[in-house]
Amino acid sequence: MPGPLAPPYALEMTPTISRPRLVDALLAVVLAPLMAWAVMGVSWQETGFARPGTLAVTLAVVASAAVAWRRAAPFASLAVCSAAVVGATLYRYDVTEALPFVVCGLLCSLAYYRDLPVGLAGLAVVLVGFTAVVLSHPPGMDRSNVGWTFGLFGAFWLAGRLIRNHREMLVARAATAEERAVAETGRAALMVSEERLRIARELHDILTHTVSVIAVQATVGEHLAIDDPAAARRSLAVIGESTRGALDVLRRLLSVLRDDGDDAQEDLGRAPAHTLADVESLVEGVRAAGVTVRLRTEGDVRSLSPAAEACSFRIVQEALTNVIKHAGEASADIVIAYQPDALELTVTDDGRGSAAAPNRPGHGLPGMRERAALFGGTLVAAPLPAGGFEVRARIPDLTSA
């Protein structure tokens, strides 16, 4: 016999209580004297039944006591109650006033607490028992009584199944809602993590590029402060311009970190995203830092999605930053190639190549690879055989609709 429903389908027909078996036992204690009184108080002389005695009272008490196990052992409880009612009827005791309704209640409980096969088995037990009663031809039994009683048993059994199905549906909906809430929480956490990563990348790109330019210009200005004051002033101007631009972007990023309100989001949203058209001004800034940079565009220039434009700009910016930081006295070549199905970015320099690798791994190259991977692209960065370093990124299918 299958056991009681396991969570989340451990359902109760009554409101949630701490000791349901105790409640069932108390219900049986209340029912027992009532059923005994009902059996003893029938008009047995008028109906043609036998005079109720000790056996009739005992069977009524047994049928009522079975209610104490309606949740713990609903099938056994129903079987005992049905047997007591059938036995009393076969002994010609009139129990039709009350005990059949106890059977109906237990039948409803069985249909509710047990799976369909056990529920059907319990219904079969009741119907077989009542059929035996009908075949014994008790007094007052006619076709209308038989049909009404069979219908009553079927209605209570069906009610138990419908209540069970309704509660299972509610539990399933609650489980689905909980799963959806967990998924939404996970999605929100992922979005927060992705946003933090995006801001970290932006900060890395801005700070490394700006600080590298400032370091180079400060060194140049220091050497030329006495011999060429005009050149030193130009270096200071480049430092000031780079610093102001970086501070403006940092202010917007930090406003979002400090305030999640609409004002901060709108403030960040008003900042125009970098595009490939900004590469020219980026190159001019690097040239002002003393690095010779040559820029070339190949293919038919076309508009890309804003995200792809910003991604491409950042890749070029980071590659030039690495040239400033690690290539030494070198020149760089940038090729922006618009191919039919992709955009290819190539940044090469003739500097020190792998000999200038930092002592510990940084975030520049991994960040560029991650940016390219977001669009299904690839990025390869490696020293050149003849010296120098090359960064080659390919970002496919980026033509805006």
N, C-alpha and C positions, 0 to 999 in steps of 0.2 A: 504494500500500500504506500503510495507516495506520501511523503511527509508534508508538513505545512509549507505554505508558500515562503520562499526565502526572499530576503530584501532584494530589490526594492518592492517586491510584491507581497510583503507581509501585511495583508490588509485586515482591517477590523470593520465589522458592520456597525459597531457602537462607537461613540466618541473615544478618543484616546484615553486610556486609563492605565494605572500603574500595575494592577493585578487583575487581568481579565478573567483568569480561572476562578478567582475568589468571587467575582461578580456572578459568574455562571453558577457556582455552587450556591450562592445566596438565592439566585433565581430558582434553582431546583428546590431549595428549602421552602420557598414561598409557594411554589406550584404544588408540591406534594399534598399538603392538607387541602388545598382548593380542589384538586382533582379527586381526592378521596371523598370530599364532601359532595362533589358533583355526581360521583358514581352512586353514593349512598342515597342521594336525594332524588333520584329519577323516579318517575311514576311507572315502576316496572310491572305493576299489576295491570295497568291500562294498555301498555304496549305489548304485553305477552312475553317479556323477557323474564329470566329467572331472578329470584330475590337476591340482591347483592349481599355477599358475606365477606368473610376474612380474605378469601382468595381474590375477590374483586378489588378490595381495597389494596391488597398487596400488589396486584398487577398495576393499579393506578399509580401507586407510589413508585414502583420500578420504572414505569414509563416517564414519570416526572423527574425521577432522579437521574435519568439518562441525559437530561438537559445540562447537568454539571460538566459533561465532557463534549459539549457541542463544538468547542473550538479545539480542544486538545486531541480528541479522537472523534471527529464528526461522523465518520462512516459507522463505527461501532455504536455510537450513541443513537444514530438513526435505526440501526438494525435491532438494538435492544428495545427501543420504544415501540417499533413496529411489531416486534414479536409479542410484546406485552399486550398491545391493543388487539392483535389478531387472536391471541390466546383468550383474552377476556370475551371477545365476541363469539368464539367457538364454544365457550362455556355458557353462552347465552346470557351474558351480562350486558346491560345497556350502557355502553361507554361512548355512544355517538354524540353526546352533548358537548364534550370538551376534548377528549384525548386525540381525536383526529387532527385537531388544530395544533396540538403539540407536535404530532408527526409532520405537519406542514411546516412548522417553524424549523424543525431539525432538518427537513429536506432542503429548505432555503439556505440554512447554514452550510450544509454539505456542498451544495452547488456553488456557494460563495468561496469557501475555504479550500476546496480541492479542485484539481484539474478535471477537465471534461470527462475522461474515461471513468474516474472514480465517481464523479457526479452522476453519470449515466448508470453506473452499477447501483448506486444508492436509489435512484429512481426506479430501477428494475426491481429491487428488493421490495419497495413499497407497493408497486403495482402488483407484484406476485402475491404479496401478503393480502392485499385488498381483494384480489381475484379469489383467493381461498375463502375469504369472508363471504363474497358474493355467492360462491358455489355451495356454501353451507346454508344458504337461504334463511338468514336471520329474520325475525319478525319485522314487518314494515318495510322491507327492502323491495324496491321496484325499479323500473328502468330510469325514471327521473333521478332517483337517489344515486344510482350507479353512475350515470353520466355526470351529474353535478360533482360527485366526489372525485372521479377521475380527473375532471377538469380542474378541480381545486388543487390536487396534487401537482398537475402539470404547470399550473399558474405560479405556484410558490417556487417550484424548481426553476422555472424560466426567470422569475424575478431575481433569484439568487445569482443566476448566470449574468443577467443584465447588469446588476449592481457590480458584480466582479469586473465585467468588461469595462464598465464606466470608470471604476477606480483604477484599473490597469491603464486606461487611456490617460487619466489625470496624472498618474505616476510617470508614464512615459513622456508626457508633455513637460512635467517638471524636470525629468532627467535631461530632456532635450534642451530646455531652457538653461539648465545648469551647465551643460556642455557648451552651449552657445556663449554663456557668460564667461566660462573659462577660456574659450577660444578668443573672445573679444579682448579679455585681459591679456592673453598672450600676444595677440596682434598689436594691442596698444603698447605693450612692453617692447615688442620688436620695432615698432615705429619710433619709439623713444630712442632705442639703441641705434637705429639707422640714422636718426636725426643727429644724435651725438657724434656718430662717426662722420657724418657729412660736415658738421661744424668743425670737428677735429681736423679733417682734411683741409677745409678752408683756412683755418688758422695756421696749419702747417705750411700751406702754399704761400699765404700772405707773408708770414713772419720770415720763413727761410729766404724767400726771394728778396724781400725788402732789406732784411739784415745783411744778406750777402752783398747787395748793392751798396749799402751804407758802409760796410767794412772796406770794400774796395775803394770807394770814393774817399773815405776818411784817410786811408793809407796814401792815396794819391795826393790829397790835399796837404797832408803832413809833409810830404817830400817837396811839394811845390810852393809851400807857404812863403818861403823866402825868395827863391829864384824866379817863380812865376806866380805872383799874387792873383792875377786874373784867372789863371787855370784853377788855382785853389778855390777862388770864389765860385767858379762853375761847379766844382766838386761839391761845395757846400750847398749850392742851389739844387743839385741833383739829390743830395741827402734830404734837404727840406721837402722837396716835391714828393719823393718816395715815402717819407715819413707821414706827410699829411694824407696821402692816398691810403696808406695802410691803416692809419688811425681812423679814417672815415669808415672803412669797411669793418674794422674791429669794433667800432662803436655800435654799428648796426647788429653785428653778431652778439655782442654782449648784452644789448638791450633785449634780445630774444631770450637769452639765458636768465636775465634778471626778472623779466616780466612776461607771463604767458598771455597777457591781455591782447585785445584787438589792436591797440595802438602800436605795440611792438611788432606785431605781425605785419601791419600795414607799413610800418617804417622799413622793415626788411623788404617787403614786397615792392616798395618804391625804388629800391636800389636796382638799377638795370643789371641784368646778368651779362657777364662777359661773352663775347662772340669771337669768331675768327677774325672779324674786322678789327678787333682790338690788338691782334698780334703785332700789327705795325707799330703802335705806340709802345707795346712791350719791348719790341726790338730796339726802338729808339732809346728807351731807358737803359737797356743793356749796353748799347753802344756808348751811351754817356758814361757808363761805368768803366769804359776802356776796353771793352771786348768787341772785336770786329765780328759783325753778324751779317750774313747775307740771306735774304729772304726771297724765295721763289715759289710761285703758284703755277700748278700744271692742271690741265683739263678745264672743263667747263664749270665755272664757279656757279654753285646753286645754293639755295637756302636749305639749312638743316633745322632740325627741331631745336628749340632753345636749350634743352638739356644737353643735346649732343654738341652744340656750339660751345657751351660753357665747359663741358668735359674736354673738348679738343683744346681750348685755350689753356686750361689748367695743365694739360700734359705738356704742351709747348713751354709754358712758364716753368714748370718743375725741371724740365730738361735743360733749359737755359740756366736755371739756378744751380744745377749740378755743374754746368760748365764754369760758372763764376767761382764756385766753391772749390772744385777739384781739378779743373783742367790746367790751371796756371795761366801762363801767357799763351793764349790760344785764340783761334778764330772759330766761328761756328757757322754752319750752313743749315737753313731750315727749308724744307720742301713740303708744301701743302699740295697734295695730289688728289684731285677729284676724279675718281675712277667711276665707271658706269654703275657699279654695285657697292661701292665703299668709298670711304675717305681714308687716305694714307698720310700719316705724318712722319717725317723723318728729320731728326736733329742729329747732326754729326759735328764733331770738333776734332782738331788736330793737336790736342793737348797731351797730357801725360797718361791718359787712358787708365788701365787697371792699376797702375802704380800709385794713383792718387786716391785709391779706395779708402774710405774712413776706417778707423780702428774698430768701430762697432757698427752693426747694421742700423740703418736709419729707416725713415718712413717714406722717403721719396719714391724709390722704384716700386715698392709694394703698393703705394698709393696710386701710382700711375697705372699699374696692372689692374688694380681693382676698379679704377674708373673705366678703363677700356672694357673690362669684363662685364660691367653693368649693361653695356650695349651689345653684348655678344661678340666683342672684338678681342684682339690679342695685342700684346706689347712685348717686344723683344729688346733687351738692352745688353750690349756686350762690347768689349774692346775690339777695335779694328786691327787686322794683322799688321798694317803699316804704321800703327800708332794712332792714338786718339780713341774716341768712344762714339758709339752710335745708339740712338734710341729710335725704334721704328714701331709705330702703332697703326693698327688697321681696325677701323670701326665700320662695320657693314650696314647697308640698308638704312641710311640716315636721311634720305631726301624727304623733306616735309611734304605732306599731302597738299 
